[in-house]
């Protein structure tokens, strides 16, 4: 499943990654990657996870929500 691949790539990299890079590494088209990332972001937001997926222009990253940064 593409969302799982993207989640693993973002988690293991520990840095922001471009849409192009994620597309190449997951071997999926950029439009598919974008749709999967948007779905993954909604999932993190809907479950109120301590982590969140952030879009910064053409870059995406997994990060900790502000209220948990002090931990």
C-alpha positions as a Markdown table, in Angstrom:
| # | Residue | x | y | z |
|---|---|---|---|---|
| 1 | Unk | 0.0 | 0.0 | 0.0 |
| 2 | Unk | 1.4 | 3.4 | -1.0 |
| 3 | Unk | 0.5 | 5.2 | 2.2 |
| 4 | Unk | 2.4 | 2.6 | 4.2 |
| 5 | Unk | 5.5 | 3.0 | 2.0 |
| 6 | Unk | 5.4 | 6.8 | 2.3 |
| 7 | Unk | 4.9 | 6.7 | 6.0 |
| 8 | Unk | 7.9 | 4.4 | 6.3 |
| 9 | Unk | 10.0 | 6.6 | 4.1 |
| 10 | Unk | 9.2 | 9.8 | 6.0 |
| 11 | Unk | 9.6 | 8.1 | 9.4 |
| 12 | Unk | 12.9 | 6.5 | 8.7 |
| 13 | Unk | 14.4 | 9.5 | 7.0 |
| 14 | Unk | 13.8 | 11.9 | 9.9 |
| 15 | Unk | 13.8 | 14.9 | 7.6 |
| 16 | Unk | 11.5 | 16.6 | 5.1 |
| 17 | Unk | 11.4 | 15.0 | 1.7 |
| 18 | Unk | 10.3 | 16.3 | -1.7 |
| 19 | Unk | 7.3 | 15.0 | -3.6 |
| 20 | Unk | 9.8 | 14.1 | -6.4 |
| 21 | Unk | 12.0 | 12.1 | -4.0 |
| 22 | Unk | 9.1 | 10.3 | -2.5 |
| 23 | Unk | 7.7 | 9.5 | -5.9 |
| 24 | Unk | 11.0 | 8.0 | -7.0 |
| 25 | Unk | 11.6 | 6.0 | -3.9 |
| 26 | Unk | 8.1 | 4.6 | -3.8 |
| 27 | Unk | 8.1 | 4.0 | -7.5 |
| 28 | Unk | 4.7 | 5.8 | -7.9 |
| 29 | Unk | 3.5 | 8.7 | -9.9 |
| 30 | Unk | 3.6 | 12.1 | -8.3 |
| 31 | Unk | -0.2 | 12.5 | -8.4 |
| 32 | Unk | -0.6 | 9.2 | -6.7 |
| 33 | Unk | 1.9 | 10.2 | -4.0 |
| 34 | Unk | 0.2 | 13.5 | -3.5 |
| 35 | Unk | -3.2 | 11.8 | -3.0 |
| 36 | Unk | -1.7 | 9.3 | -0.6 |
| 37 | Unk | 0.1 | 11.9 | 1.4 |
| 38 | Unk | -3.1 | 14.0 | 1.7 |
| 39 | Unk | -4.9 | 10.9 | 2.9 |
| 40 | Unk | -2.2 | 10.0 | 5.4 |
| 41 | Unk | -2.3 | 13.6 | 6.7 |
| 42 | Unk | -6.0 | 13.3 | 7.3 |
| 43 | Unk | -5.5 | 10.0 | 9.1 |
| 44 | Unk | -3.0 | 11.5 | 11.5 |
| 45 | Unk | -5.2 | 14.5 | 12.1 |
| 46 | Unk | -8.4 | 12.5 | 12.6 |
| 47 | Unk | -7.0 | 10.2 | 15.2 |
| 48 | Unk | -5.3 | 13.0 | 17.1 |
| 49 | Unk | -1.9 | 11.4 | 17.0 |
| 50 | Unk | 1.0 | 12.9 | 18.8 |
| 51 | Unk | 2.7 | 13.0 | 15.5 |
| 52 | Unk | 1.5 | 14.8 | 12.4 |
| 53 | Unk | 2.3 | 15.0 | 8.7 |
| 54 | Unk | 3.2 | 18.5 | 7.5 |
| 55 | Unk | 3.3 | 19.9 | 4.0 |
| 56 | Unk | 5.9 | 22.7 | 3.5 |
| 57 | Unk | 5.6 | 23.7 | -0.2 |
| 58 | Unk | 6.8 | 20.6 | -2.2 |
| 59 | Unk | 8.2 | 19.0 | 0.9 |
| 60 | Unk | 6.6 | 16.7 | 3.5 |
| 61 | Unk | 7.8 | 15.6 | 6.9 |
| 62 | Unk | 6.6 | 13.7 | 10.0 |
| 63 | Unk | 6.9 | 15.7 | 13.2 |
| 64 | Unk | 5.7 | 15.9 | 16.7 |
| 65 | Unk | 2.7 | 18.1 | 17.5 |
| 66 | Unk | 3.5 | 21.2 | 19.4 |
| 67 | Unk | 1.8 | 20.2 | 22.7 |
| 68 | Unk | 4.2 | 17.2 | 22.9 |
| 69 | Unk | 7.5 | 19.0 | 22.0 |
| 70 | Unk | 8.4 | 19.5 | 25.7 |
| 71 | Unk | 8.5 | 15.7 | 26.2 |
